[in-house]
């Protein structure tokens, strides 16, 4: 459940953060602890977006591999980006532990499942050819040994990455909100910002509940960025990700699906991801099964069919819940943080939001405070957009169909 909202809005504040997800709350936590009067506002309930609606999988990875990053930026920057993402993973585990956030955080490892023999060979090659200095703990699981990880014949072996983790996203978000409020930040739900004006004192932000004058302004809306911040909106692609939860099963039946209780994703471009619920009794299953539909009930049949392709033995198991949220993608598939026209921002986590949104929100808060430890590799790449793109991804449908075709051909 979201933390209780603060009722009255201030007429002025040192720091105004728009967005109460992981990015906004981590930024607010830093500025509030530094003594800055900090206000966080959100259009909906606190954490209403993907920060409380995601699959709870934590990777510390970015989409482009070393070869792609090396082509774009050179070896030094490629290494810096990859290592910083992995640093974020370690940092998050330490943060949750040190702050005592009860959110079912576990280092469970990930099974990356190969959806074809060709993809399995690619996983084998990548495991054998790790870049010196960028090695990580991983091991190949032969198709003949696959049953030790997953009770399914759909896949063709895979790879285990030991460092990946899981948590309960809504509990984590609520824990962050509690920390921010205890540090002095004011959190205000149902307070949509409608206009931003620059003035001599900083920013005059109009909301549906009144006007707030802020010295510093932070946009932390990621996949929910709208017309309020057109520069950011033109650089983030909102992509719907859909999830379901099965009804509770007998513990032994649920355990048989994934004996080692890891998080799972596969090698398809239109990826699916799944894991057991923290209590171990339900399957949480997610994927991108619709391009423009925002009603998860309408998308449920397609998502359930994806689940049954992998686990046909669940035909008799009912679905208890279904939901969706918007993931923020970028044109270079990298997250970004920085400052544009005086406005601080961090966004575009491309499906790795628990780890990277938390870490970059923290770094953004440190940058706003002018602290050297806020330096971050992700504020260096140029934040790209494309001609004719204004925030509505008209190109998404043909792109998804193309990737689905490539997945079938592979």
HELIX and SHEET records of a PDB file:
HELIX    1   1 UNK A   22  UNK A   33  1                                  12    
HELIX    2   2 UNK A   66  UNK A   73  1                                   8    
HELIX    3   3 UNK A   75  UNK A   99  1                                  25    
HELIX    4   4 UNK A  117  UNK A  128  1                                  12    
HELIX    5   5 UNK A  143  UNK A  148  5                                   6    
HELIX    6   6 UNK A  169  UNK A  182  1                                  14    
HELIX    7   7 UNK A  222  UNK A  224  5                                   3    
HELIX    8   8 UNK A  227  UNK A  229  5                                   3    
HELIX    9   9 UNK A  230  UNK A  233  1                                   4    
HELIX   10  10 UNK A  251  UNK A  257  1                                   7    
HELIX   11  11 UNK A  296  UNK A  310  1                                  15    
HELIX   12  12 UNK A  312  UNK A  314  5                                   3    
HELIX   13  13 UNK A  353  UNK A  368  1                                  16    
HELIX   14  14 UNK A  372  UNK A  374  5                                   3    
HELIX   15  15 UNK A  377  UNK A  379  5                                   3    
HELIX   16  16 UNK A  396  UNK A  409  1                                  14    
SHEET    1   A 6 UNK A 186  UNK A 188  0                                        
SHEET    2   A 6 UNK A  38  UNK A  41  1                                        
SHEET    3   A 6 UNK A  12  UNK A  18  1                                        
SHEET    4   A 6 UNK A 210  UNK A 219  1                                        
SHEET    5   A 6 UNK A 202  UNK A 207 -1                                        
SHEET    6   A 6 UNK A 193  UNK A 199 -1                                        
SHEET    1   B 6 UNK A 186  UNK A 188  0                                        
SHEET    2   B 6 UNK A  38  UNK A  41  1                                        
SHEET    3   B 6 UNK A  12  UNK A  18  1                                        
SHEET    4   B 6 UNK A 210  UNK A 219  1                                        
SHEET    5   B 6 UNK A 343  UNK A 347  1                                        
SHEET    6   B 6 UNK A 336  UNK A 340 -1                                        
SHEET    1   C 2 UNK A  57  UNK A  58  0                                        
SHEET    2   C 2 UNK A 165  UNK A 166 -1                                        
SHEET    1   D 8 UNK A 138  UNK A 141  0                                        
SHEET    2   D 8 UNK A 158  UNK A 161 -1                                        
SHEET    3   D 8 UNK A 110  UNK A 113 -1                                        
SHEET    4   D 8 UNK A 263  UNK A 266  1                                        
SHEET    5   D 8 UNK A 272  UNK A 276 -1                                        
SHEET    6   D 8 UNK A 283  UNK A 287 -1                                        
SHEET    7   D 8 UNK A 237  UNK A 246 -1                                        
SHEET    8   D 8 UNK A 319  UNK A 329 -1                                        
END                                                                             
